[in-house]
């Protein structure tokens, strides 16, 4: 093993050790299920903001987006980034404070499915159970993709067997999440967002320098037809440009709709200590997201400039997503300090993956322990329910590890599919529950089921067979779910006075 690899490993080991230590510290603050799954609603504004965005962005920010820009230019990556930035801002602006207030008023709900049942007085807990099932369906494979990403990173860097690397990564994530619960996940996500930011800055500065400066990077990008425009895209195979159709723009912008239904992001809103501080959280989160997305896209362009300068080999297809890994590896060859910085970059990629995996693991665990089996555990002692919470989390992690055991599996393909699933199943229900007094439990149930079914139908039946309808399944599924909520709510009995009075109470609190 080279000196560079030893320095990289030291940086990563220090980072992983710090995450476990945070989990240990946070474990002392967990006294009951509310603490374990919602941090006792004690998050500060900065932790709320940065942990929400870190758990959102995943390795996609440091791998997927730069790789997309590297290959085909700024159109695909740029429109996606715009959709995500708009979705982030609107989620913080119109949902965050209202869902914090409403979940507290509606039975002090600690999960999204429990909020639905409490909000609509669903005494049979149908909404809670169906919501929990959808969370498990979409989150376990999503968590597995995070485990797999960590395994692939270690395996490619150090020549360790993929399965060994993946299991070790999973044990670290499970370790601090099981110890500290939501508070540990949120605190480590906050730290991880800082590491991700440092990684982006180092890669940006080093890449521009190696590529020959900003002028050289821009000059090369301009020489490629369609590379630097939002209405055309560059084909690296033929070296030609192609028009970027309106349907693609709509598909990319539709990614922003997913935010309204992401359980692991909405939980951050529900957990803030003081809802009056959410405006500060919104400004911090939106600023970080816009800057990070823009820098990630620019890194793809810079990486191509480094390839043109002969510093990096040309990357093709899915390998383009390793552009930041390649830059970190190149940096590590320039001495001990650069190697430690290279390790920090790779820790940033690891952080981006872990920050999402821990949140997904916690959300899936809460869906099973609190939403599916909550009635059984209701009369148990606090220590017994906490033990059940942790055992549930471990069981879900084991299933995710089994799914991720094959390095050649297509588990990564489910990431965008899971995003569409959550956005369509929960997004419309969240918005109507918060903003339309006439919504009832039948409408909410119809919206959840139709949204989930349409995601599958559009993905596997419509898109492959109807060329002019080949766009992201989130948009049609979101619209169908919304229509079903309205139609079924109006066709069935209006909510009781108790429900509408509670709705009005939240409206009054929002105005204060």
Rosetta blueprint (number, residue, H / E / L):
1 X L
2 X L
3 X H
4 X H
5 X H
6 X H
7 X H
8 X H
9 X H
10 X H
11 X H
12 X H
13 X H
14 X H
15 X H
16 X H
17 X H
18 X H
19 X H
20 X H
21 X H
22 X H
23 X H
24 X H
25 X H
26 X H
27 X H
28 X L
29 X L
30 X L
31 X L
32 X L
33 X H
34 X H
35 X H
36 X H
37 X H
38 X H
39 X H
40 X H
41 X H
42 X L
43 X E
44 X L
45 X H
46 X H
47 X H
48 X H
49 X H
50 X H
51 X H
52 X H
53 X H
54 X H
55 X H
56 X H
57 X H
58 X H
59 X H
60 X H
61 X L
62 X L
63 X L
64 X H
65 X H
66 X H
67 X H
68 X H
69 X H
70 X H
71 X H
72 X H
73 X L
74 X H
75 X H
76 X H
77 X H
78 X H
79 X H
80 X H
81 X H
82 X H
83 X H
84 X H
85 X H
86 X H
87 X H
88 X H
89 X H
90 X H
91 X H
92 X H
93 X H
94 X H
95 X H
96 X H
97 X H
98 X H
99 X H
100 X H
101 X H
102 X H
103 X H
104 X H
105 X H
106 X L
107 X L
108 X L
109 X L
110 X L
111 X L
112 X H
113 X H
114 X H
115 X H
116 X H
117 X H
118 X H
119 X H
120 X L
121 X L
122 X L
123 X L
124 X L
125 X L
126 X H
127 X H
128 X H
129 X H
130 X H
131 X H
132 X H
133 X H
134 X H
135 X H
136 X H
137 X H
138 X H
139 X H
140 X H
141 X H
142 X H
143 X H
144 X H
145 X H
146 X H
147 X H
148 X H
149 X H
150 X H
151 X H
152 X H
153 X H
154 X H
155 X H
156 X H
157 X H
158 X H
159 X L
160 X L
161 X L
162 X H
163 X H
164 X H
165 X H
166 X H
167 X H
168 X H
169 X H
170 X H
171 X H
172 X H
173 X H
174 X H
175 X H
176 X H
177 X H
178 X H
179 X H
180 X H
181 X H
182 X H
183 X H
184 X H
185 X H
186 X H
187 X H
188 X H
189 X H
190 X H
191 X H
192 X H
193 X H
194 X H
195 X H
196 X H
197 X H
198 X H
199 X H
200 X H
201 X H
202 X H
203 X H
204 X H
205 X H
206 X H
207 X H
208 X H
209 X H
210 X H
211 X H
212 X L
213 X L
214 X H
215 X H
216 X H
217 X H
218 X H
219 X H
220 X H
221 X H
222 X H
223 X H
224 X L
225 X L
226 X L
227 X L
228 X L
229 X L
230 X L
231 X L
232 X E
233 X E
234 X E
235 X E
236 X L
237 X L
238 X L
239 X L
240 X E
241 X E
242 X E
243 X E
244 X L
245 X L
246 X H
247 X H
248 X H
249 X H
250 X H
251 X H
252 X H
253 X H
254 X H
255 X H
256 X H
257 X H
258 X H
259 X H
260 X H
261 X H
262 X L
263 X H
264 X H
265 X H
266 X H
267 X H
268 X H
269 X H
270 X H
271 X H
272 X E
273 X L
274 X L
275 X H
276 X H
277 X H
278 X H
279 X H
280 X H
281 X H
282 X H
283 X H
284 X H
285 X H
286 X H
287 X H
288 X H
289 X H
290 X H
291 X H
292 X H
293 X H
294 X H
295 X H
296 X H
297 X H
298 X H
299 X H
300 X H
301 X H
302 X H
303 X H
304 X H
305 X H
306 X H
307 X H
308 X H
309 X L
310 X L
311 X L
312 X L
313 X L
314 X L
315 X L
316 X L
317 X H
318 X H
319 X H
320 X H
321 X H
322 X H
323 X H
324 X H
325 X H
326 X H
327 X H
328 X H
329 X H
330 X H
331 X H
332 X H
333 X H
334 X H
335 X L
336 X H
337 X H
338 X H
339 X H
340 X H
341 X H
342 X H
343 X H
344 X H
345 X H
346 X H
347 X H
348 X H
349 X H
350 X H
351 X H
352 X H
353 X H
354 X H
355 X H
356 X H
357 X H
358 X H
359 X H
360 X H
361 X H
362 X H
363 X H
364 X H
365 X H
366 X H
367 X H
368 X H
369 X H
370 X H
371 X H
372 X H
373 X L
374 X H
375 X H
376 X H
377 X H
378 X L
379 X L
380 X L
381 X L
382 X H
383 X H
384 X H
385 X H
386 X H
387 X H
388 X H
389 X H
390 X H
391 X H
392 X H
393 X H
394 X H
395 X H
396 X H
397 X H
398 X H
399 X H
400 X H
401 X H
402 X H
403 X H
404 X L
405 X L
406 X L
407 X L
408 X L
409 X L
410 X L
411 X H
412 X H
413 X H
414 X H
415 X H
416 X H
417 X H
418 X H
419 X H
420 X H
421 X H
422 X H
423 X H
424 X H
425 X H
426 X H
427 X H
428 X H
429 X H
430 X H
431 X H
432 X H
433 X H
434 X H
435 X H
436 X L
437 X L
438 X L
439 X L
440 X L
441 X H
442 X H
443 X H
444 X H
445 X H
446 X H
447 X H
448 X H
449 X H
450 X H
451 X H
452 X H
453 X H
454 X H
455 X H
456 X H
457 X H
458 X H
459 X H
460 X H
461 X H
462 X H
463 X H
464 X H
465 X H
466 X L
467 X H
468 X H
469 X H
470 X L
471 X L
472 X L
473 X H
474 X H
475 X H
476 X H
477 X H
478 X H
479 X H
480 X H
481 X H
482 X H
483 X H
484 X H
485 X H
486 X H
487 X H
488 X H
489 X H
490 X H
491 X H
492 X L
493 X L
494 X L
495 X L
496 X L
497 X H
498 X H
499 X H
500 X H
501 X H
502 X H
503 X H
504 X H
505 X H
506 X H
507 X H
508 X H
509 X H
510 X H
511 X H
512 X L
